[in-house]
Amino acid sequence: MLIYLADLTHDYFKITQFTPTGIGFLAAYSKSKLGDKVDIRLFKSVNRLLDAVDGEKPDLVGLSNYTWNLELTSFAGRYIKRQCPGLPIVMGGPNIRTDEKDIESFLGENEFVDKYCMYGGEVSFYQIADYLISLSADQRCSNQLRAKVINGCYSISEGTFEGNSDYGAIQDLDEIPSAFLEGWMDPFLAEGCLPIVETNRGCPFSCTFCVWGISALNKLRKFSLERVKEDLSYIAHSKYRAPVIVFADANFGIIKRDVEIAE
């Protein structure tokens, strides 16, 4: 089954971009579970994504939703739906309110989205892919996916809003293969993208201005120190030289080991 995952950015003028580590985690986790059953391709450029869709129709498209790319992502999603009306499109990312009334409103305004994955999406996205694989090719369509209840996801099926936020929070983050060590980020490093690394997830604080402050994300979970060091060593010794490494942790420095990571 062919899957396109996109974390889109504007690229009509030259600007330093960042590695799409988030969708790299989705790809690495699903690939570790489904193996050769899936062919997953990653995109940052909207032109490359739409050209790929025009050239070879995928079975599933996943789009990241951030404050800085929602309009671009919506443009791409609607284009894909016009070209391939029954193609399932999944969206995920923090640029959405977390109460169900607002989630329903978001899905109503963004009708091209068949399923929205809340919070950490590795498990729910894998379950979506696994479900579609179980169907025949002609059954892999938007309506089928909308009607299927998958934990951690919401959808509107035949006018009815349904779903839940019971996403599969992976407690041992090392279960998620590295987007760097598995080579998913190499094409983006080769283009000069700055590497983004996670050493932990969650935050114990409840700042109202920050998405990490919601209760579903306030438990701190860590990648092992060995895993973090392997990621950093891979980047540091890669032939694709990066001038900086960016940490995506909510609070780098909150854990004593962060001193060692910094060193």
N, C-alpha and C positions, 0 to 999 in steps of 0.2 A: 504494500500500500504506500502510495506516494504522499508525503506530508511536506507542506511548506510552512515554516515558522518565520515570522518577520517582526523585528523590532525597528520600526522605520524612523528615519531621520531625513531632513531636507538635505539634499546634496547637490543643489544646482549652483552652489559656489563652494570653493575650497574652504573647509573648516575641519579642525581636528575632531574626530569622532571617538567614541568609546566602544569597546568590545561589547557585543550583545550577550553578556554572560548569562543573563536570566533565561533567554530562550535556549542558550547552550546547555543549561541544567535540564530543561525540559527534554531536549533532544537526547542528552546523555542518559537520563533516567529511563525514558521510553525505549531507547535502543537497547539498554541493558536488560529490559524485561521482554522485549519483543524480537530482538535480534534481526534476522534477515526478513522478517515479516514486514518491516517498514524501511522505506528509503526516505530519510529526512534531510531537507535542505534549508539552510538558514539565509536570511536576507536582512540587510539594513537599507539598501537602496530601493525606493519605491519603483523606479524604472526597471530595475532588474527583476523585482518581484512580478510586476505586471507583464513584462516580456516573458518571464518563465511561465506564467499562467496561460498566456496566449499560445506559447509554444508547446506546452505539455500540461494538460489539465491534471491537477492533483486530486487526491481523494479527500483531503482535509487541509484547511488553512488555519493557522493560529496567529493572532495579532496581539502585540503588547500595547497596553493603554497607559500612557503617562500624560501629564499636563502639557508637555511640550510637543506631543505628536498626535493628539486625538484627532485634530482636523485632517491631518495627512493620512492617518490610519483609516478614518471614516471614508475619505475619498477613495482609498485603495479598496476597502471592503465593499463599498457600493459598486465600484467598477467591476470587481470580481463577481458580485451577484448578478450584475447585468449580463456579463459574459457567460456565466455558468450559474443559472438560477437555482439549481438544486444542490450546489456544492456546499457542504457544511463549513461554517466559519465559526471559530471559537475565539473569544477574546479574554484576556486576563490582565491584571495590573492594578496598581493602587489608586488610579484616577477615577474612583467611583465611591459614592457614599455607601455606607454599610447597612443602613436600615432597609428593610425589604420594600417599603413604599418607593424609596428613591431608586433602588435597583430596578424595580418594575418600570419606573419612569424612564430610566436610562435605556433599558431594552426597547421601550416603545419608541424612543427618539432615534435609536440606532437599530433599525429593523433588520439590518444585514447580519446582526449577531445572533447566532443560533444557540450558543451556550456561553455564559460568562463564568469563568473560574475565579473564585474568591481566594485571596491570600496566596500561600505557597501552592503553586499549581502542578508540581511534579506528579503527584499521585492522581489527581483528577484528570489531568491531560492524558496520562498513560491509560486510565480507565476509559476515556473517550475513544482513544485510538484502538484499544483492545476490543471495545464494543463494535466499532465500525468494521474491524477486521473480521468479526464473527458473522457479518452480514455478507450477502452476495453483492457484487459490484453495483447492480441496479438498485439495491436497497440502501446504499450508502448516500443518503440524501438529508437535506436540512430537516424535513419533517420528522424523519425517523429519529434524528439526534435530539430534536426539541422534545419529543415525547418520552425519551428515555431519562429517568431520574438518575442522576449521578451525584453522589455526595460532594459538597463543596461548590456546586454549580447552580445557576439559575437560568431559566429560559421562559419564553412565552409560547405555549403550544396550543394552537387552535383557540386563541384568545384568552387562555388561562395562564396566569403567572404561577410558576411552581419552582421548587428547588429548596436548597438549604445551604447553610454556611459551614456544615460539618466537614471541612476539608481534612484530608489526611495529613496531619502534621507529623512529619518524619522526625522522630526523637533522636536517632543516631544519624546526623547529617552526612556521615561518611557513606551511608547507603546510596547517596546521590553521586554518581561518578563525576569526576572533575571535568568541567568544560574545557580546561586547558590541557590536562594530561591526556585526554582522549582525542585531542587534536581539533575540536570543534571551533576553537578561536583562531587557529593558525591563519586561515584566509583573511581574517580581519586584522590580525597583527601584521601580516604581510602588507596590508594597505596603509599601515601607520596608525591604526586605532590604538588608543591608550587602554591598557588592561585594567578591568575592574575585578576585584577579588573580594569574596566574602569569607570572613573567618568565623562569624557567628550570625545568628538570626534572633530577632526579638529584642525587647527592651523592658526593664522592670518599671520604668516611669510611665506616667499617664498624661503627658503633655497634649493638650487638646489640639494644638496646631500640627501635630505630627501623626501620620498614619500608624506608626509603631505604637502609639499610645493606646490603641484599642485593646480590649481584653483578650481577643483571640491571638494577639501577637506579643503579649507581655511576658511570656516565659522565655528566658534566655537559653538558647541551644547553641552548641558549638561544633564546628568541624574540629577534628583532632589536630593537635599541634603538628603531628607528623604530616598530615594532609596539607595543612597550611604551608609548611616549609617546602613540601614537594611542589605545590603550585608556584610559590615565589621563586624557587630554584629553577623551575621550568621557564618561567618568564625571563629571569635574569640571564640565563644561559642560552636562551633562544637566539637563533640567527636573526630574528626580527627584533631589533633593538628598540626598547621603549624608554623614553626619557623619564617617565614617572610610572608609579603603580598606584592605582586609586582603590581605596577600601570603601566598600558599600555597607559596612557595619553601621548600625544605628548609633552606637557609642563606642568607637574605638578608643581603648584606654580604660574601659570599665572593668576589665578582667586583668588580674596581675600578670598573666602570661603575655599580655599585649606589649609589655616592655621588651620581652624576648623577641616577639615578632618584629617589633620596630627595629631592634638591634640587628 
